[in-house]
């Protein structure tokens, strides 16, 4: 077996709250997906460097108006948080909490690559949970500052009647703003290890990784800071995640770093053991690159181009809907080779448009373009390409009450309404649209273009200054949208979605 060179970040894209396990020679990772559907992506790797998207836990996890953007509010910033992935006696388990539903969800399968996943719903919010299998018993450790331990049934389908449900301990509070959360729990070397993040208000004042350990499950626990480093990027600490070993006995941590508008990006950190304490990094720092005894593997794209030629069972895995889609208003078969989006209920802006189909953005730079055909649109319809977060930017076609088309660079206005920042008239039914994203050195800008032939790109409107905000709690995404402002009806067709980005080309 040769060595793989880990280069950080391993994914320059929004893959927050990673939870990684090894089963045999394969690594699997789940992450937070908030309001995107299908949700809780599952990725696979042979070497912790090259990750391939292989599926999701669910198409949707609740049939609720907010999950469908049907109540005018949605579940932005909520949905599924901080999935914990574990494998025990032939079964894969994944669990998460939902802030909007105030419930805890556990999924089980014997085949993580093909499913199906069986769902159980437990009452109560179990914030940032971690499953722990321990000599025939199952626990979930969860909380923020006040860390609790709750016992589940042996199959993890329910709370254990009469089982442990205690405050395990209270974490440090002096000079700490955000107290410990993001638990990843393990039993190793005769100890219980609980990894957390915390955010101090003194010193470097950035997110850092800490560990608590005890020889007894219920404590007492002793504490140590194991990583406090930002890789030279804006005092944004690399932290929150767990550890995993290699078949050769090496160890690594998979953590993430807040990286501006692109989102939260995963990094892999070497780990060694001294006196049964984990030691992260090289001289306390996250290395830009290091070698690990894992095999080379081909890089797979996380974000893809798509001609919509393969209808299959729906959009390619790399696409996710913004909230639960309305199945009656999208199709890959009505016009083969095209994505057709029909409008339903009117919306005030693209942020509340149903059936917006999205992919991640990637750093350091990326761009996306698409061919839009507008012949089926009705007055009041708006369709195009969006840089999606709360402070969004769009480029597309707006059709007025008289049926006239205008090419519009849109943005987020007052009272949640989309406003035209610049527009030009357009007689053509077909138009090409493009957004170019720049995440280098905190630029965090998106520029908007259109073309009537696909060759000469004409800029429109000023660049969008992108901002990662907690309104969505997610990095910027590229989206295809069509919504009505007056009444439902009409359709827009999309083809030839072209994406370019250094990570997706394997560089």
C-alpha positions, 0 to 999 in steps of 0.5 A, spaced: 500 500 500 502 506 498 501 513 501 496 518 500 498 525 500 492 529 504 491 536 502 487 541 506 482 542 505 480 536 503 473 539 500 473 546 499 465 546 499 460 546 504 460 539 508 459 541 515 459 537 521 462 531 518 462 524 522 466 519 519 467 512 520 471 506 517 468 499 516 474 495 513 478 499 508 472 504 506 471 510 510 464 513 510 462 520 512 455 524 513 454 531 514 449 536 516 444 538 510 439 543 514 433 544 509 436 541 503 432 535 500 434 529 499 438 530 506 444 528 510 449 526 504 453 520 505 460 520 502 465 514 501 472 514 501 478 510 500 483 515 503 480 520 507 482 525 501 478 523 495 470 523 497 465 520 493 457 522 494 453 515 494 447 517 497 442 520 502 439 518 509 432 520 506 428 524 501 425 528 506 424 526 513 417 530 515 411 532 511 410 538 514 408 545 511 415 549 513 419 543 510 415 544 503 416 552 503 408 552 504 407 556 510 411 562 507 417 561 513 420 554 511 426 551 515 432 555 513 437 554 519 433 548 521 432 542 518 437 536 520 443 538 524 450 535 526 449 527 524 452 522 528 454 516 524 456 509 527 457 502 525 455 496 530 454 489 529 453 489 521 448 495 522 449 502 520 446 508 524 445 515 523 442 520 528 440 527 528 436 532 531 431 537 528 430 544 531 424 546 528 421 539 530 424 539 536 425 531 535 431 526 535 431 522 528 435 515 528 436 511 521 438 504 520 441 500 515 445 494 513 447 497 506 450 504 507 451 504 499 444 502 497 439 502 503 434 503 505 434 506 511 429 505 516 427 511 520 425 512 528 423 518 531 424 520 538 421 525 542 425 531 545 431 535 542 438 532 543 443 537 541 449 535 537 448 528 538 453 522 538 451 515 539 456 510 543 455 503 543 458 500 549 457 492 551 450 491 549 448 498 551 447 504 547 447 511 549 446 518 546 451 524 548 448 531 547 447 538 549 451 545 549 455 546 556 450 542 560 452 535 557 447 529 557 447 522 557 441 518 554 440 511 554 437 508 548 434 501 547 439 496 544 436 497 537 437 505 538 429 505 536 427 508 542 429 511 549 430 505 554 425 505 559 428 506 566 435 507 562 440 513 564 438 520 562 442 524 566 446 530 566 453 527 565 457 534 566 457 541 565 463 544 561 467 550 562 464 557 562 469 562 565 472 566 559 467 561 554 462 564 549 460 558 546 460 552 551 462 545 549 457 542 543 458 538 537 460 531 541 463 525 538 464 519 543 468 513 543 471 508 547 478 506 546 484 504 550 480 503 556 477 510 556 471 514 554 473 520 550 468 525 548 470 530 543 467 537 543 468 544 540 468 551 544 469 558 543 473 562 548 472 569 549 480 570 551 486 568 548 485 567 540 478 567 541 476 562 536 473 555 535 477 550 538 477 542 539 477 540 546 477 532 549 474 530 555 476 523 558 474 518 563 475 511 565 468 510 567 462 512 563 459 517 568 465 520 570 469 524 573 472 527 566 478 530 565 479 535 560 484 538 555 485 542 549 487 538 543 487 543 537 487 551 537 489 553 530 486 557 524 491 555 518 492 562 517 485 564 515 482 569 519 482 566 526 477 561 524 479 555 528 479 548 525 475 544 529 468 540 530 469 533 528 471 526 530 477 521 530 478 515 525 484 510 524 487 506 518 488 499 517 495 500 519 494 503 525 495 511 524 489 516 526 486 522 524 481 527 525 476 530 520 474 537 522 471 543 519 473 550 518 468 556 517 471 559 510 466 565 509 461 565 504 463 558 501 461 555 507 464 550 512 469 546 509 472 539 511 480 538 513 483 532 515 488 532 521 494 527 523 493 524 530 498 521 535 497 518 542 501 520 548 499 517 555 492 515 552 491 523 550 490 524 543 495 529 540 492 533 534 496 536 528 504 537 527 506 542 533 499 544 534 498 546 527 494 543 522 498 541 516 497 544 509 499 537 507 501 530 510 502 523 508 498 517 511 498 510 509 492 509 505 491 507 498 491 512 492 484 513 489 481 517 483 478 524 485 470 524 484 466 531 483 462 533 488 459 538 483 457 536 476 455 539 469 448 536 467 445 535 460 439 532 464 439 527 459 438 521 464 431 522 467 432 515 471 429 516 478 430 524 478 436 529 478 443 526 479 445 525 486 449 531 486 443 536 486 439 537 492 432 541 492 431 547 496 426 544 501 421 538 499 419 539 492 412 539 489 412 533 485 407 535 480 411 541 478 418 539 476 419 534 470 425 530 467 421 527 462 415 532 459 421 534 455 426 529 454 433 532 455 431 538 459 429 540 466 422 543 466 420 547 472 412 549 473 410 554 477 405 553 483 403 558 489 406 565 488 412 567 491 415 574 493 422 572 492 426 566 489 428 565 497 421 562 497 420 559 490 418 551 491 422 546 486 429 550 486 434 545 484 441 546 487 448 544 488 454 547 492 459 552 490 466 550 491 473 554 492 477 558 490 473 559 484 467 556 480 462 558 475 456 555 473 452 557 466 445 554 463 441 555 457 434 557 459 428 557 454 422 561 456 417 560 451 412 556 456 413 562 461 406 566 463 406 573 465 409 574 472 413 569 472 421 569 473 426 564 472 433 563 472 440 562 475 441 564 483 447 564 488 442 562 494 443 564 501 439 569 505 443 575 501 441 572 494 443 574 487 439 572 481 440 573 473 434 571 469 428 572 465 422 576 468 416 576 464 411 582 466 404 583 466 403 584 458 408 578 457 414 582 455 421 579 457 426 582 461 433 580 463 434 582 470 439 581 475 435 581 481 437 581 489 434 581 496 429 587 497 425 589 503 420 585 506 423 579 503 421 581 496 426 580 490 428 587 486 431 588 480 438 591 480 439 592 473 435 589 467 435 590 459 429 588 454 429 581 451 426 578 445 429 571 445 426 565 448 432 562 449 438 565 453 444 563 456 445 565 464 452 565 468 454 566 475 462 566 477 464 565 484 470 568 487 472 565 494 479 567 494 482 571 500 475 573 502 473 576 496 466 572 496 463 575 490 459 573 485 458 576 478 452 575 473 452 574 466 448 573 460 449 571 453 444 570 447 448 565 443 453 562 449 459 565 447 459 573 448 458 573 455 455 580 457 455 582 465 449 585 468 448 588 475 454 589 480 457 583 483 454 580 489 458 581 496 456 574 498 455 573 506 455 567 510 449 568 515 445 564 520 439 565 516 440 559 512 446 556 516 449 554 509 454 556 504 452 559 497 449 554 493 448 555 485 440 554 483 435 553 478 429 556 479 422 558 476 416 562 480 410 566 479 409 572 482 401 573 480 398 566 479 401 559 478 402 556 471 407 556 465 413 553 465 421 554 464 426 549 461 433 548 463 438 545 459 446 544 458 448 546 465 455 547 465 460 547 471 467 549 472 471 548 479 478 546 480 476 541 485 470 538 481 476 537 475 480 533 480 485 538 481 
